[in-house]
Amino acid sequence: MARTKKTDQSDASAEPLTRLEDLPPTDRLQRWRLVLGEPADASCGALAGGIRDVDQALAALYEQPQREDGPRRGGLGNSSPNVSRWLGDIRRYFPSSVVQVMQRDAMERLNLRQLMLQPEMLESVQADVHLVADLISLSSVIPQSTKATARAVVQKVVDELMRKLEEPMRSAVSGALDRSQRNRRPRHSEIDWHRTIRANLRHWQPEYRTIVPETLIGYGRKSRKPQREVVLCIDQSGSMANSVVYSSIFGAVMASLPAVATKMVVFDTAVVDMTEKLDDPVEVLFGVQLGGGTDINGAVGYCQSLIREPRNTILVLISDLYEGGVEAGLLRRAHELVESGVQFITLLALSDEGASAYDAQLASKLAALGVPSFACTPDAFPQLMAAAIRRDDIGAWAATQGIKTSRPA
């Protein structure tokens, strides 16, 4: 069986022992042998030393001989120690980006979900968003002996994502709030002199060596109430698992900003308000039940009941739009929300992979009502929220980012 997986050897975070770059250079025949697998021993020659160990780690996953009764079997064995040893091997040989790809392939090809419920397996695995999504989906069946380990794995990934995403999100939202609240009729004590001077440079009077400040720009006046209200309405069907993980992180960051009142709602056929748990993303994630049906109309109706100041509210629906509820009711609610002044945005996915599948017809109907629908990566989400806070045209913003939006039907 041919192997086509490619490796990226540029990640310096992998363990230094027996990495690919530490091995002697391979010749042309050895490279062909690695691609074609063990059946090519006769024509390319057998491998030896460290390169043979690397090949065995690959063969355990990608070379799966047929059993006599038909179905393919995995090469990792059926015990946790064997899997743990294999996980250790691939972390030693390959950079972390490749390790994560191989782990996902193992989940799909070798049905390792049951093994993942064992503490020894979780302690060995390279944690990432996909693993967290799998753990969330299995949270109801994880044995008591594994729950503490599973929570530690999820906490580790959440902490890493917070370090990566918190500052961009905080900076983008805070900056947008400052600009949207800039005071154009300031009192003398509120004048922002640096911005005022820059705005009036064209009024420089050489004979008086001064500027006539035709336009005064002031600092935003402090208010005790939030400047914006954000409602995240998140589909928790199985296909949206990665989006749930990223939404929980961003929701926690926005909830920590006093100028933004953030609410988070997750739904399938039922609606669960997770707002009170937003200070702990791990608690949010373990409160999610991935899978089940989808009633988007019911969820949007609940979010509509939370809105007190429509023109000050941003509603972000994160869903693939496969509606199991009343579509006509959803469209009616969307029309009401947009007409009332709510900024209503639909994200078909909030993940690195984008939207793999979604209801294009419903997305087009929503677009016709003024609800832009598109997939968004985690890196772009902070700027999306900043644009929404500034009340920019979200469709135009998406176009400047090279993001394809659904067109009206």
N, C-alpha and C positions, 0 to 999 in steps of 0.2 A: 504493500500500500504506500503510495507516494505521500510525502509530507510537504506542505507548502507554507508552514508557519515561518515567519521571518522574525529575527531577533534584532533588538536595538541595543547595542552594547555601550551606549553613551551614558547610561545612568550610573553615577558614581555612588549611589546609595546602596547598591547591592553589596553582599558580603564579599570581601576580597579574596577568599580562598577558592581556588580552582574555578575562577570565572573564565569565560571563553577567551577573553583577551590575555589571560595568564598562560594559556596553553600554547604549545609550539604552533607555528603557522601550518595550516592544512594545505595539502596539494589538491589539484583538480579532481583526482579520483576520490579522495576522501570527502570532498564536498559533495560530489555526486552520491557517494554512499550515504551521507547524512540525509540527503533529500529523498533518496529512494528507499531507504530502510534496509533491514536485514536481508531480504531476498536478493539484494545486489552484492552480497559478499563475494560470490563467485566471480563476478565481472570486475568489481572495483577493489576487492581485497577487504579483509576484516579490519576493524578498528581496534586500537589498543590504547592503554593508558587512560589519561583523563578524558580524551575525546570519546572513548568508548563509554565512560560513565555518563557523559552528557547525552550520548545517543540512547542509552538505556532509559534515562529519565523521559526523553521524548517518546521512545517506543512504548513505554508503559501507558501513555495517553493516546498516541496517534496511530499505533500499530495494534489493531485489535483483531486477532484471528477469528475466523468463523468456527462456531461450534457445530458438531454434527447435526444437532437438532435445529439448527437454523439461526437463531438470534445471536448477535455479536456479544461478546463478554468484554468487560473492562480488564485492563492489565495491571490495575493497582492492588488487586486482592480485595478481600472482603473484611479486613480487620482494620481497626483504627491505627494500630502501630505501623502497619505497612503504608497507609496513607500519610501518616505524620512523617515517616521517613522520606517518602517521595516529595512532600511539601518542603522539607528541609533541603533536599537535593536541588530542587528547582530554584529555591531562593539562593542557594550557594552558586549555582551555575549562571543564572540569568538576572538581568536588571529587573527592578520591581515592575516596570510597565509590562514586560513580557510575562512575569509571574502572574499578574492579575489576569491576563488573557488566558493563560494556561489553566488557571483555577476555574474561570468561567466555562472553558471548554470541558473541563473534567466534570463540572456540575451537570452539563447537558449530555455529554457522551457516556458518562459512567454512572449516572444517577447517584451522586454522592450526598444527596440531601439527608438521608438517614445517618450517614457517618458524621455529617456536620453537627448533629445533635449531641455528639460526644465531646466532653471537655478537652480530651487530648487532641482532637481534630481542631477545635477552635483555637487552642493555644498555639498551634503550628501554622495556621493559615495567615496569608498576607491580607490584611483587612482593607477593604475599599467600599465604595458606595454600593456596588452590586452585592457584596456579601451582607451589608447591613440590610438591604432590601430583602434578601433571602431570609435573614434572621427575623425580620418583622413578619414576613409571611408565615413563618413557622412558630411565631411566639406562643401561640395557644397550645402547641404540642411539645414544646421544649421541656424535657424532664427537669425536675427540681434541681438535680445535681449539676445541670448545665446552665441554669439561668444566670448565676452570678458571672460565669465566664462569658456568656453571650452579652450580658450588659456591659462588661468590661471592654469587649471588642467594639460594641456600638459606641461606647463613650470615647474610645480611642479615635475612631473615625470622625465622630462629631467634633472632637477637640481639634483635629487636624483641619477639618473644613472651616471651623470657626477662625482659626489662625489665618487661613487663606482668604476667606470671604468677608470677615467682619469689617476690616478697615475700608475696603472699597465700598461696601454697602453704606457704612456710616458716613464716609466722606461725601459720597454722591447724594445721599438723601439730605444731609445737613446743608451742603452747598446749595442744593435746589431750594430748600426751605428759606435760606438766607436771601436768595435772589428773588423768590416769589413774594417775600414780605418786605422788600426794600421800600423805604418810606420816601415818597416824593414831596411831602409837605412837612418837613421836619421842623421841630423847634430848634432854637440855636444850639442847645445842648445835645441834640440828636444828630447834628450834621456830620456826615462822614466826609471829612475834608479831602482825603486822598481821591475818592471817587468823584467828588464834586469838582475838583480842579481838573481832573482828566476829562470830565464831561464838558468843560467850558473852555478848553484851550483855544478854541476858535475865536473866543471873545477876548483875546489878549489885546490890551491897549498899550502900545509901545510908549506913547508920550507920558502915560501915567505909571508905566511899568507895573501894571496890575491886570488882573482878570476880572471881568464883569460876570459874576456868578448868576447867569440867567436861569440855570437849572440847579436846584438844590437836591442833593441825594442824602438821605439820612439812613441811620441804622433802623432795622425793623423794631417796632415797639414791642416790648415784652408783653406776652399775654399768658394768663394762667391756663387757658384752655388750649388743647392741641391745635396746631395749624392745619393738620390733615388727619383724616380718618382712613385707615386702610383695612379692607376686609379680604382675607385670603380664603377662598372657597375651593377645597382640594378634593378631587376625585380619588378615592382610595381603592379603586379597582386594581387588580394585580398588575395590569400593564403600566400603571402610573407609579410604580414603587419607587423608582429613582427620583421622580418629581416630588414625592412626599418627603424624602430625605432632605433634598435641597430646600424645599419650602419651609420645613421646620427650622432649618438653620437661619434662613433669611427672616422668618417670622420672629425668631428670638432676638435677632439684632434690632429689627425695627421696634419691637416691644420695649427695648431698652432706651429708646430715644424719647425723651419727654414730649417733644413737639409732634410726635406721631402716635395716634391712638390705634393700636393694631389689634385686630381680632382674627382668629383662625378657626375655620370650620372644616371638618372632614366629613365625607359622606359616601355611602353606597346607596342602599335603599332607605337607610336611616341617616340622621344627621347628628353629629356629635360636636359640640362646641369645646374646643381645646384651648380657648383663650387664657384660662386661669393657669395653664401649665406651660405657657410660652417661655417662662424664665428657665425652663429645663428641657431642651430639645430631646434629650434621651427619654424623658418621661412622656413627651408627646409621641415619639416614635413607638414606644411600647404600648401606647394607648390606641394605636391605629390597628385596625383589622383589615388587612389587605384581602381583596377578593370580593365575591358577591356581586349583586346586581348594581344598577346605577339609576338613581332618580335625581337628575340634575335640576329639573323643575322644582322639586321639593326643597333641595338645598339652596337654590337661588331665592326661593320664597322665604326661607328662614333668614338668609342674609339680608333680604329686603326689609325684614322686620327689625333688624339691628340698626338700620340707617336712620340717623336723626337729622343730619344736615346734608342732603343730597349733593349740593354744589361744593361741598367740602370733602366728598368721599370718593375713594378709589376702590372699586370692586374688581379683584383679579380672580377669575375662574380658571382653575388649572385642571383641564380635563381633555380626553380625546373625543368628547362629544358623542359617544355612543349612548344615546338616551334610551333608558328603559322606562322612563316616566312619560308624562304628557308633553310632547314636543310643542304643541300649540300653546300650552300654558307657559312653557319656557320662553317662547318668542314674545308672548304678550308681556311677561314680566320684564324681559330685556327692553322692550319698547318703552314701558313705563319708567324703568330706571334711567334710560338715556334721556327721555323727555324731562325727567325731574332734575337733570343736571349731574347725575352720577357718571363718573368716568368708568366705564365698564370695559374690561379687557379680558380676552380669553387667550390663555396660553395652552396650546395643544400638547406641550411637554415643557418641563423645566429640567433639562438634563443635557449631558454632553452629546448624547446620540441624536437628539432631535426627536421629532414625532415619527414613529415607525408606521403607525396607522391611525386614521381618525375619520370621522364622518365629514367628508368634504361638503356634502350638501347642506348640512346643518351649519357648518362654519360659514358658508356663503350666505345663508339666510340671516345669520347674526351680523355679518359684515354689512348687509343691506340696511340693517337697523342702526348702524353706527357703532358696532362692537367689533373692533379689529381682532382677528384670530391668527395666531402664528406660533411657531415653536421658538423657544428662547433658551440659550445656554446659560449656565450659572454665571459665567463671566460677564454676560451682557445684562443680566437682571438688574444690578444696581443702577446702571444708566437708564434702563427702562423706567424704573421707579422715579428716578430724578426727573425724567421727561414728563411723567404723569403728574408729579407734584408741581412742576412749572406750568402745567396745563398745555403742554405742547400737543400738536397733532401726532398721535401715536403711529398712525399709518405712515406719515411722512418720516417720523423718526426711524421706523423699521426700515424704510427704503434707504435711508442714509447709511444704515448698518449692513445693508446687503441681505436683509431678512425678507423672505417672501411671505406675504400675507394673503389670506383667502380673499377672493374677489366676490363682490355681491352677486347673488344669483340672478 
